[in-house]
Amino acid sequence: MQNQQQNGNKLIVGMAAGALAGAALAMLNSNTRSNVKQNVSGMKESMTSLASDVKENPRETKDQLMERVKAASDVLKDAANNVQELYNKVNGDFKNELKDVQNDTQEAVSTAKEVGSKVKDAKEQLVNGSGSSESSQYSQPH
């Protein structure tokens, strides 16, 4: 269990490192840098507008923000529940499928071994001639 947690932590660190590396590479492009500057500028304007709204009408602004935060929280909770349900369903279905495949594979291997053994026995009978009396018995009319 601890090994899985360590692997999960390594995965998260690896994903974060990849995201940072990708962001750094993206910033090498002048169009990307320009877009980032525009987005940051837009965020600055939004925050300035929000700050002035808070100064002018703090109670109403607070209530609006609280409503937005609650709505966003509800959406995130629903999404998290949906993801958990999907994970449980896929994980359960996958485990069942994996067990079925494992059982089918074991049966196939067992059958292949049986057939191989019978083929080997038949070959030995043909090579040693022990099966010739039976075959001559079938080929001669009674």
N, C-alpha and C positions, 0 to 999 in steps of 0.2 A: 504494500500500500504506500509506504514511504517512497519507494522507487518510482511509482507512478506520479506521486506528487512532485518529486524532483524532476521527472521528465516533463511534467506540465509546466513547472517553473522555467525549465530550460526553453520550452516552446514559447512561452510568453516573452522571455528575454530575447529569444531569437526573432520573434515577430516584431518586437519593439526596435531592435537593432536594424532589422530590414526596413522598417518604416522610416527610421531616421536616415538610413543610407539613401533610400529612395527620395526622401524629401530633399536631402543635400544635393543629390544628382539633379533633381527637378529644378532646384534653384540656380543651376548653371545656365538654364535657358532664360533668355531675357524676357520672353513673353510671360513665362511663369512668374518671374520676379515682378513684372509689371502688374499681373493679376493679383498677386499677394499684396502688393502695395495698395492697390485699389480696394481690396477687401478689408485690409486693416484700416484704411482711411474711412471706409463706410462704417466699420464697427466703431471707430472713434466718434463719428458723427452721431451714430445711434446712442452711444453712451452719453454724449454731451446733451443730446435731446432728452434722454431719460433723466439725467441729473437736473436739467432745468424744469422738467415736469414735476419732479419730486419737490423742488424748491417752491414751485407755484401751488401745487395741490398734492401734498404728501399723502394724505389719507386715501384719496381716489387712486393715485398711482400705486400705492402699496396694495390696495384691494385688487387692482387689475393684475399686478405681478403675482399675487398669491393665487388668483384664479388660474393664471397661465401655468404656474408651477404645479398646482394641483392637477390640472388637466394633463400636463406633460408627465407627471408622476403616474397618473392612472394609465396613460397610454403605455408607459414603460413597464408597469406591472403586468398589464395584459400581454404585452409582447414577451416578457420574461416567462409568464405562465404558458403561453403558446409554444415558446421554444422548449420549455421543459417537457411539455406534453409530447411534442414532436420527437424530442430526444428519447424519451421513455419508449415511445412507440417504435421508433426506428431501432433503438438498441435492443428491445425485446424481440422484434421481428428478426433482426439480424442474428441474434443469438440462436433463435429457433432455426433459422435457415442454415446457420453454421453447423448446428448439431445434426440437422438432416443431411447435409453434405458429408459430414464426418461419418455418419452411419452408413450412407450409401457407398462411400469410398471404402470403408472397412468390408462391407459386403462384397464389393467388386473385387477387392484384393483377395478375399477368402475364396470367392468363386474362381478367380484366375489361378490360384494355387491348386485348387481341386482339379481344374481342367488340366493344368500343367502336369500334375501327378498322374492323371489318367492317360494323358498323351505319352508320358514317359513309360508307363506300364505297357501301353499298347505297342510302343516302339520296341521295347525289350522283348515282348512276345513275338513280334514279327522277326526281329533279328535272331533270336534264339531258336526260332522255329517251333516254339511251343504252341503257337496258335495255328500251325499248319494242319493239324488233325481236325480241328474244329472247322477250318475253312474247307478242307476236303470233304468233311462230313456234309457241309451245305452244298457243295458243288456236285456231289454224286447223287444220282436219282435213287430213290428207295424202291 
